[in-house]
Amino acid sequence: MANDGKLCWGGCGSFLEFHTVIGTGRRHVVAFDKATRKAHHCPRPPNAPPVFVEAMQDYSDVVRCGGCGRLVWEVPTGYGVEQFEATNGSWHDCPTPNGVLKQIWKSPTVSLLAEFKKFNKPEPHSLNVIVCVKRILGIDPLYLVALKSVHGNRVCAFFVGEGGPTIGDLSILCGVGDDQKLLTTSKNLFAWDGQGLPEHLFLRHDWLQQRN
């Protein structure tokens, strides 16, 4: 099965493989359909929210940074590949990230981590890719959100807050139990409002138990 690729989270039945491609300065992970060899755009049902399938990639393997040679994890996001130190999981502050001079672009992750320090939110915390988001109609701005951490752990939960999380973005989930908060790269802070079910995002019912 491993040679057949990974079954798409979107429920379309396609098997996917992942390749890192060079863009205009940033490297991006792109999902390709194993059968057609074309970039995959998941044909989800009309009432299903989009899903960031690039987060399906197994990013637990340690690689060497193309800029400085240090050992890092590389995590796909909607705005490019982000790197984290293999030794302690901190953001990799490379002088030439992705082989490009740092002055050319500013990583949204830098702003996210700086905002997290400023908010001084409680431990523990985890860095996550936002996989899928569904706005729940009602008076309060309520969202059902699926998250995959940079270590491969999964969360599906309701969050309340203004602005709306964006799929493919990194976010920080911090706190414990009902006191958890979700901080996004847009600097919006969302309050935990209970566990959710992956099926309500049209993800597999066992999505939370899967690993990478």
C-alpha positions as CSV (number, residue, x, y, z in Angstrom):
1,M,0.0,0.0,0.0
2,A,2.9,2.4,0.7
3,N,3.9,2.3,-2.9
4,D,0.4,3.3,-3.9
5,G,0.6,6.6,-2.1
6,K,-1.7,7.9,0.6
7,L,-5.5,7.8,0.4
8,C,-6.7,11.4,0.1
9,W,-8.2,12.9,3.2
10,G,-10.8,14.6,1.1
11,G,-12.7,11.4,0.5
12,C,-12.3,11.4,-3.3
13,G,-10.6,8.0,-3.4
14,S,-7.4,9.2,-5.0
15,F,-4.0,8.0,-3.8
16,L,-1.5,10.9,-3.5
17,E,2.2,11.4,-3.5
18,F,4.0,14.6,-2.4
19,H,6.8,16.5,-4.0
20,T,8.6,19.7,-3.0
21,V,8.8,22.2,-5.8
22,I,10.7,25.5,-6.1
23,G,8.6,28.6,-6.4
24,T,9.7,32.3,-6.6
25,G,11.8,32.1,-3.5
26,R,9.8,29.7,-1.3
27,R,9.6,25.9,-1.6
28,H,6.1,24.4,-1.6
29,V,4.8,20.9,-1.1
30,V,2.4,19.9,-3.9
31,A,0.2,16.8,-3.8
32,F,0.1,14.7,-7.0
33,D,-2.5,12.1,-8.0
34,K,-0.6,8.8,-8.4
35,A,-2.9,7.6,-11.2
36,T,-2.8,10.8,-13.4
37,R,0.6,12.2,-12.3
38,K,-1.1,15.6,-12.1
39,A,-1.4,18.1,-9.3
40,H,-4.3,17.1,-7.1
41,H,-7.3,19.3,-6.6
42,C,-9.7,17.3,-4.5
43,P,-13.3,17.3,-5.9
44,R,-15.0,17.5,-2.5
45,P,-18.9,17.5,-2.2
46,P,-20.4,21.0,-2.6
47,N,-21.2,21.1,1.1
48,A,-17.8,20.0,2.3
49,P,-15.1,22.5,3.3
50,P,-11.8,22.5,1.5
51,V,-9.0,20.4,3.1
52,F,-5.2,21.1,3.1
53,V,-4.2,17.7,1.7
54,E,-0.5,18.7,1.7
55,A,-0.5,18.2,5.5
56,M,-1.0,14.5,4.7
57,Q,2.7,14.3,4.0
58,D,4.8,12.5,6.7
59,Y,7.1,15.2,7.9
60,S,8.5,13.3,10.9
61,D,11.7,12.4,9.1
62,V,14.7,14.6,9.9
63,V,16.5,16.2,6.9
64,R,19.4,18.6,6.4
65,C,18.6,22.2,5.8
66,G,19.4,23.3,2.2
67,G,20.7,26.6,3.5
68,C,23.0,25.8,6.4
69,G,23.1,22.0,6.7
70,R,21.5,21.7,10.2
71,L,19.2,18.8,10.9
72,V,15.5,20.0,10.7
73,W,12.0,18.9,10.3
74,E,10.3,20.4,7.2
75,V,6.5,21.1,7.5
76,P,4.3,22.0,4.6
77,T,2.1,25.1,5.0
78,G,-0.1,27.2,2.6
79,Y,2.7,29.8,2.3
80,G,5.7,27.4,1.9
81,V,7.8,24.9,3.7
82,E,8.7,25.8,7.3
83,Q,11.6,24.3,9.1
84,F,12.0,23.3,12.8
85,E,15.1,22.3,14.7
86,A,15.4,18.5,15.1
87,T,17.0,18.9,18.5
88,N,14.3,20.9,20.3
89,G,11.4,21.5,17.8
90,S,12.0,25.3,17.8
91,W,11.6,27.3,14.6
92,H,14.8,27.0,12.5
93,D,16.1,30.6,12.1
94,C,18.3,29.9,9.1
95,P,20.3,32.8,7.6
96,T,19.5,31.5,4.1
97,P,16.1,29.6,4.5
98,N,15.3,27.4,1.5
99,G,18.5,28.7,-0.1
100,V,17.0,32.3,-0.3
101,L,18.3,35.3,1.6
102,K,16.1,36.0,4.6
103,Q,15.6,39.7,3.7
104,I,13.6,38.7,0.6
105,W,10.6,37.4,2.6
106,K,9.3,37.3,6.2
107,S,7.9,34.1,7.4
108,P,4.4,34.3,9.0
109,T,5.8,31.9,11.6
110,V,8.0,34.6,12.9
111,S,5.0,36.9,13.6
112,L,3.1,34.0,15.1
113,L,5.8,33.0,17.6
114,A,6.4,36.7,18.5
115,E,2.6,37.1,19.1
116,F,2.6,34.0,21.2
117,K,5.3,35.4,23.5
118,K,3.5,38.7,23.8
119,F,0.2,37.0,24.8
120,N,2.1,35.0,27.5
121,K,-0.4,32.1,27.2
122,P,-0.1,29.0,29.4
123,E,1.9,25.9,28.8
124,P,1.7,23.3,27.3
125,H,1.4,24.4,23.7
126,S,1.8,22.8,20.3
127,L,2.4,24.2,16.8
128,N,-0.2,22.9,14.3
129,V,-1.1,23.1,10.6
130,I,-4.8,24.1,10.1
131,V,-6.1,21.2,8.0
132,C,-9.8,22.0,7.6
133,V,-12.3,24.7,8.8
134,K,-16.1,24.9,8.8
135,R,-18.0,27.9,9.9
136,I,-21.0,26.9,12.1
137,L,-24.0,29.1,11.4
138,G,-25.4,30.9,14.4
139,I,-25.0,34.1,16.5
140,D,-21.5,33.4,17.8
141,P,-18.6,33.1,15.3
142,L,-18.1,29.4,15.9
143,Y,-15.8,27.2,13.8
144,L,-15.1,23.5,13.7
145,V,-11.4,23.1,13.1
146,A,-9.1,20.1,12.3
147,L,-5.4,20.5,13.3
148,K,-2.3,18.4,12.7
149,S,0.7,19.2,14.8
150,V,4.3,19.4,13.5
151,H,4.8,16.1,15.4
152,G,1.8,14.4,13.7
153,N,-0.8,14.5,16.5
154,R,-4.4,15.4,15.5
155,V,-7.2,17.6,17.0
156,C,-10.7,18.2,15.9
157,A,-12.6,20.8,18.0
158,F,-14.9,23.8,18.1
159,F,-13.4,27.3,18.6
160,V,-15.1,30.7,19.1
161,G,-13.5,33.9,17.9
162,E,-13.5,36.6,15.3
163,G,-11.8,36.4,12.0
164,G,-11.9,32.8,11.1
165,P,-8.9,30.3,10.9
166,T,-7.4,29.8,7.4
167,I,-6.5,26.3,6.1
168,G,-2.8,25.8,5.5
169,D,-1.8,28.3,8.1
170,L,0.3,27.4,11.2
171,S,-1.3,28.0,14.6
172,I,-0.5,27.5,18.2
173,L,-2.8,25.5,20.5
174,C,-2.1,26.3,24.1
175,G,-3.5,25.5,27.5
176,V,-5.3,22.5,29.0
177,G,-8.9,21.2,28.7
178,D,-11.7,23.8,28.4
179,D,-9.2,26.6,28.9
180,Q,-7.4,25.9,25.6
181,K,-6.8,28.8,23.1
182,L,-5.9,28.7,19.4
183,L,-3.6,31.5,18.2
184,T,-3.4,31.9,14.4
185,T,-0.9,33.7,12.1
186,S,-3.6,36.4,11.5
187,K,-3.0,37.2,15.3
188,N,-6.6,36.1,16.1
189,L,-7.2,34.3,19.3
190,F,-9.9,31.6,19.5
191,A,-11.4,30.0,22.6
192,W,-11.9,26.2,22.9
193,D,-15.6,25.2,22.8
194,G,-15.5,21.5,22.9
195,Q,-14.4,18.4,21.0
196,G,-15.7,17.9,17.4
197,L,-16.1,15.0,15.1
198,P,-13.9,14.6,11.9
199,E,-17.0,13.3,10.0
200,H,-18.6,16.7,10.3
201,L,-15.7,18.0,8.2
202,F,-16.1,15.1,5.7
203,L,-12.9,13.5,7.0
204,R,-12.6,9.9,7.9
205,H,-14.2,8.8,11.2
206,D,-10.8,7.5,12.3
207,W,-8.8,10.6,11.2
208,L,-7.9,11.4,14.8
209,Q,-6.3,8.0,15.3
210,Q,-4.2,8.1,12.2
211,R,-0.5,9.0,12.3
212,N,1.1,11.0,9.5
